[in-house]
Amino acid sequence: MAKSELLLPAGSLVKLKTAIMYGADAVYAGTPDMSLRTQSAFTLEDIKEGIDFAHKKGKKIYLTLNLFIHNDDAQKLPQFVATLRDLAPDGVLVADPGVFDYLGQNAPELNRFISTQANVCSSAAVKFWQKMGAKLCVLGREVSFEEMRQIRKDCPDIMLETFIHGAMCMSYSGRCLISNFLADRSANKGKCAHCCRWHYKLHLKLKDGTIKDIEINEQNKDMFEFLLKEDFRPDEYYEIIEDEHGGYLLNSKDMCLMPKLGQILDLRLDSLKVEGRNKTEYYAGTVARAYRKAIDDYLKNPTEWSPDIYMKELLTLQNRGYCLGFFDGKLTNLSQNYEYTRTLGEYLFAGSIIKWDGNDAIFELRNYIESNETIEFLIPNTLDVLKLKLEKFEDADTGEVTNKVSAGQNKKIRIKADAWPKPIDEIKKLLPQYVIARKFQPLTGENKQMYAQNLKEFECLCQK
């Protein structure tokens, strides 16, 4: 069976290297002046180093030029394209037809890929871009599995890419005006304020013009519901859910297609894409190793394959609750989270080994760790972990020894050779530079209940 490429986001040089170490076949990245990613942590030097790193590992890297240009932007195209030609990535993601045409005229050696921002959702759209010279089309998140199947059948001679994991947008593949309206930050320029994740509260406006809060409390919360009615649908009512915290009318759960991975792999799509350039290296490494192992295991033995052990890994990530996106067609209420927008999970990013100083590991903290608390290091190329407990913590810069440590200001500790449960030569092979680690943090109270409800709803979606 042909092997689909596993494509991971690279929001920084460290995330790029982490994703590749944990199994990505390719990564995609952008710089603030050449893409929609205005918050990218990449410098031009980082991009060059990242391309060299990826190519030395036999991996690919794609860069983005997917802004929708205005006339002022068009004046910068010659400089942008000259930079891209110098960098020589494996592909360039484009959304604007004008940019696409300019690249074809002025950098014909670069592979032009059609970005998800172009909203490619049909065989006709794929054929159009193929005729124009595109080498790959990223299918919109709104494309269902059956539509994917038909597009692959209708378009066998062009590379196709689809999203399999990551945040969902309540708008049409990112074409959103809410952020621009409420926060003066254009989502179509990469500055999305994620207004769909905010909580909103209903208020009453009295006849004298004064505005009053609607107080919802334990005594009255079960007495009434808020309903919207639209003029042309007089018999249909849309429920507005609000509690004492407010309501989350537009908040989508996160996409996770691991339970459907076998079906997707059978379509022989060329690239399977993970969203998340603004996520941590813990996210990049965890998602990469889970899908890497799942893909490889399925290709070896598809009849015996089950998603369960790989889902267990993905559930260690903080998430808004998982859904299947548009895999089955239209979204259902189980794909939205109207009650809260915070992410939940029973593990926290503990930190990563940023380098080996002789036989000492220099471990950068991303969360507090207490004496004898278990740290789990995620071993690349497997789903195994190496567990470690430290009674004392030595500051890597000052040498100060304490019983607990907190993250912040690049806080690092030194882990010496005798602290590990295996010989140091073996440890250094198992845990190379950029290895990530996690710690268990059980949920309690309302968060625990919400997490359990999310799991239950995801199981319901997967059984349909």
N, C-alpha and C positions, 0 to 999 in steps of 0.2 A: 504494500500500500504506500502511495506517495505520502511523504511526511510534510505536514503543514508547519510553517514557520511560527515559532512563538515570539511575539513582538512585545517588548516591555517599554514603558516610559522611562526617560532619563531626564529628570529635572535638574540634575547637577552631575558633575564628574564622578563624585562618589557613588551616586545612585546608578549611574551608567555602569561603573565597574562592578557594583554589587549585583545588578541584574544579570550581567553576563556571567559572573562567577556562579550564580545560582541557576543557570540554565537557559537564559534567553538566547535565541538564535540571532536576534537583531534588536536594536533599540531605536527609538525616535526621539529627537531633541530639537529644541528651538532656541534662538537667541532673541533678546528683547527687540532688536531692530529689524528682524527679518521674519517675524511670525506673529501669531496671535498671543504668544506667550510672553506678555510684558513683564511677568514676575519671574522669568527664567533666571536661574542662578549661574548660567553659563557665560563665560567670557569667550572671546574668539580663540584665545590660547587654550582654554579648556576644550573647546570643540576640536581643535587640532589634535590635542592629546587624546581625546576620546576616540577620534577616528583611527588614530594610530593604534591605540589599545585594542579596539574592536577588530581591526584588520589583522593584527598579529595573532589574535585568538581565533581567526577564521570566521568572525561574525560580521554582520552588516550594521550600518548606521544610516538612518534617514533623517534629513533636516527639513524644517518647515519654512515655507514661504507662502503661508496660507492666509495672509491678510487680504481683506477686500479693499482695494486701493481707491483713493481719491486722487485728484490731480497732483496734490502735493507729494503723495506717496510715489506716484509714477516717476517723479523726477529723481527719486532715489534708486529706482530699479537698476540702472547701470552699475552702481556701486555694489548693490546687494548681489547681483548676478555675477559680477567679477569676483566677489568673495566666495561665492558658491563654487565657481569654476576652479578657484585655487584650492578649496577644501576637498573637492572631488568626493562627495558622499555617494552612497549606493543608490540614492533616490532623493527626490525633492517633492514634498507634499504641497499641492497647490489647490486653491479653491476658485480664485478669480480667473475668468476666461482671458482677460487682458494679460495677466501675469503668465498664464499658461502659454499664450501665443508669443509673448516676449521671450520666454525661456526657449521655446522652440526655434525662434529666429536667431537668438544670440548665444545660446548654450546648447546646441543640438546634441552634444555628447552626454548631457545629464538625463537620467531617467525621470520622466515626469509622472508623478502619482497624484491621483485625484483625492483630495482630503474629504473627510466626513462632512466638513462645512459646506461642501457642494451638494449635499443631500441626494446622493445617488441611491434611488430606491426601485429601479426597474431595469429590465433588460434593455429597453430602448435608450435609457440614459447611459448605460455601460457601453453600448454599441456606438453611441455618439462620441463619447470621449475616446474610445478606441480608434475611431475613424480620424479623430483630431491628432492622434499620436500618443495617447496615454499608455503607459506600460502596466499600470495597476489602478484599480478603483477601490476605494474604501467604501463599503456599503453603509448606508445610514443605519443608525440604531433602530429606526422604525421598520426595518425589513424583517419579516417573519421567517421562520425556518422554511416553510413551503415556498415562499418567494425566493429565498436563497437558493433552494434546490432548482427552481425554474431558471433563475439567472445563470447559475453554473451550467445548466444544460444548454441554454440559448447562447452563452458566451464562453465557449471552451478555450479560446485562444488568447485570453487576456488574464492577467493575475487579478485575483479577487481577495479582498481582506474584510474581515468582520470583527466586531467587538465581542469579547467573551466575558469580560470582567471589568467592573469599575462603576463609578458614579453615573447616575442617569440624570438627564436634563429634562425639566418639565416642558421645555419648549421643543421646537423641531430641530433636533441635532444642533442645539446651541444658538439658534436664531431667535434671540430673546431681547425684548425691549424693556423689560421690567427694571433691570439693573440700571439702564441708562436713565430711565424716568425717575426712579427713587433715589439713586445714589450718584447720578452723573458719571457713571462708569460703564462704558460700552462693553457688553459681552462679546460683541463681534470685533472688538479690538483686544480681546484677551484680558479685560479688566473686570470681569464679572464679580459682583459683590455677593452673589449667591442669595439674592433676595427670596428665592423660593424656599430657602431653609429657615427664614426668619419666622418668628411667631407674630400673629396678628390678633388684635382684640376688637370685638364689636363695641360700638358706642351708640348712644341715643342722642339725637339732636331735638331739643324741645322747640315749641313754637316761638319762644322768645329768642331763639338763636343760640342758647347755651347748650353745651355738649356735656353729657353725663356718662360716667362709666356704667357698664352693666356688670354688677357684682355677681360672680358665680361662686358659691360656697357649698359646704357639706350639707347645709339645710335645704338648698333649693336646686342643686345641680341635677336632680332626677325629676324635677317638676315640669321641665319644658325642653324643647329642642328648637334650634334655629334652622329655618328652611328657606331656600331661595326658589322663586318661581320665575321662569322666563316667558315673555309675552306669547311667543309662538308655540309654547308647549304648556298649555294651561293645566293639564292634568299631571304634570311631572314636577316633582319637588326634589331639590338638591340639598342634602343635609350639610350644614356647617357645624363641624364638631369643635367645641371649645370647652376647656376646663378652667380651673383657677389660674393656670399658667398662660392661657391663650389658645390659639389654634394654628395649625400648620397646613394651610389649604393646598399648597403646591409642592409639598415635599415628597420626592420619590425615594424609594428604597434603592439600594445599590444592586447593580446587575451581577449575577453569578451564574454562569452557564455550565459549571462543572457537572451537574447531574445530566446535562444533555451533550456532553463533550463527545461521546461516541458517535452520535448522530451527525454532529458537525464535522468530525474527522472523516466520516464516510463520504461527505460531499467533495472531498479533495480540494477544499479552498486553500489558497496559497499562504495566507497569513492570518493568524489569530491574535487579535490585539487586546492589550490590557490598558485601561485608562488610568491616569494618576500621576502626572508629572509633578504635581505639588505635594504628593504624599512622601512619606519618609523612606529611607533606604530599607527599613524593616518591612514596610509594605512591599517594596520592589523585590526584595529577596524572598520573602515568604510566598508571595503569589507566583514568582518565577519557579521556585523549586516544587511547589504543589502541582502546577500545570505541566512542568517539564516531566516529572515522574509519571503523572497521569497519562500524558500523551505517549510517552515511551512504553508504558505498560500496556496501554490499549493496543498499540501497533503490534506488540509481541503476542498478545493473547486477547483479542477482542471479545470472544465468547464468554470468558471468565471474568471480564473486567467489571468492577463496581466503583462508583464514585465515593463511597463512604470514607475511606481512609484519607483521601485527598480533601474532602470537605472538612474533615476534622482539623486539618491544617489551616484552611481558609477561615474557619471560625475562630482562630486565635487572633485574627485581626479585628480591630475596632471597626464596626460597620453600622449602618443605619437600618439594618435588617436587609436580607437578600431577597431578590425577585428574579424572574426570568426575562425581564425586559419585554420586548415585543416578540419573543421566540414563538409563542402560540398565537400571535395576532394582536388584537387589541389588549390594552392593559385592563386589569381588574382592580377592584378596591384593595386586594391583597398586595398590590404592587406599590401602593402609596402608604405613607405613614402620617396620619393626620394628628397624631397625639404628641409627638416630640421630634426634634431634629438632631439631637445629640447622638454620637456614635457610642456603641456599647460592645464590650468584649471582655473576656475573662483573663486576658494577657496584656501586659504592657511591654513596650520596647525598652529593654534594660540598657542597651548600649551596643557598641561594636569594638572589635579589635582594630585600631587604626594603624598599628604597626607592631612589629616584633623588634625589641631592643635586645639583641643577643638572644638569650633564652627567657627574657621577660616579655610578657604581653602587655602592651599599653592599651588599656581599655577605656574608651570614652563613654561616660555615663549619659543616659537619656532619661533616667528615672532614679528615684531614691532606692537604695538597697540597704537592708539591715543585716546585722551579724547573723550568720548561719541561714540566711534566706537562699533558696535554690535559684540559681541562674541556669537557664537552658541555652546552650550554644547550638545554633542550627548548622548541622554539617552539610556542606554542599554535596550534590549528586545523590543524596538519599533523603529520606524523611526522618532520619535518626537525629537525636540530639545528644549532646554531651552535658551532663549536669555537674554543677560545681557549687560548693558552699564555701564561703570565706568567713572566718571568724573576725578578722581584722582587715582594714583597708588602708593601703599605703598610697598617699597622694603622689602621683607620678612626677610632679614638679617640685614639691617642697619636702617630700619624704615624711610628712606628718602621718601618724597612724591613728585611726579612729574606729569606733564600733559601728558606725553607719555613715553613709555618704549620700549626698544629694546632687542632682544634676545642675548644670548652669555654668555659663561662661567657660565652655569647653573643659569642664572638669574631667580629669582623667585619673585612673588608679593604675598601679603597677601590680601585675599578677606574676609572681615568681614561679620558677620551674617546679619547686617542691609542693606547690598548692594543687597541682593537677592530679587526677586519679590514674594517669597513664604516663609512660616515659615521655620526656619533653620532645624528643625527635618525632614520635608518633603524633603528639599533640599539634606540633607545628605543621604537619602534613594535613591533619584533619581540619585545623582551624587557621587557614591562611589570613592574610590581611583582608580587611573588610567583612569578615564573618560577623554576623549579627547575633544578638542574644535577647531572650525575653524572660519575663518573670510572671508567675501566676498571681492574679489579683482577683479573688472571688467577688462576684457581684452580690449586692444585698438589697433588701427592701423592694422598692418600686422598680429599680433598674433590673433586678433579677427577674421580676415578673414580666417586664417588657421584653427582656431578652428571650425568655421562654416562649412568649407569645409570638415573637418574630420567627423563631425556629418552627413552631407549629404551623404558622401561615406559609412558610417556605416549603415545608413538607407537603402541605395541601396543594400548592402550585405545582410541585414536581410530580404529583400523583395524577394530575389531570391528563 
